[in-house]
Amino acid sequence: MVDKVFDKALEGDMRAVEFIADRLEGKVAQRVEVATNNEPIKVFDFEGVDFDQEEIITISESKVSKR
């Protein structure tokens, strides 16, 4: 398998060249940035209903049973 990839790289196959380079040098690190806005994630969309954060908390707290 190594000989086959090496032969393809010598023929100019850039995927083979990249494959060999990745194995010898390691893949280039990729940077990922994540931005958050600290807002709740909207899971359901009820047509005609607009909940704000206070309403959601009030509804959630009223549904909790006291044991």
ABEGO torsion letter per residue (X at the ends): XAAAAAAAAAAGBAAAAAAAAAAAAEBBBBBBBBBBAGBBBBABBBBGBBBBAAAAAAAAAAABBBX
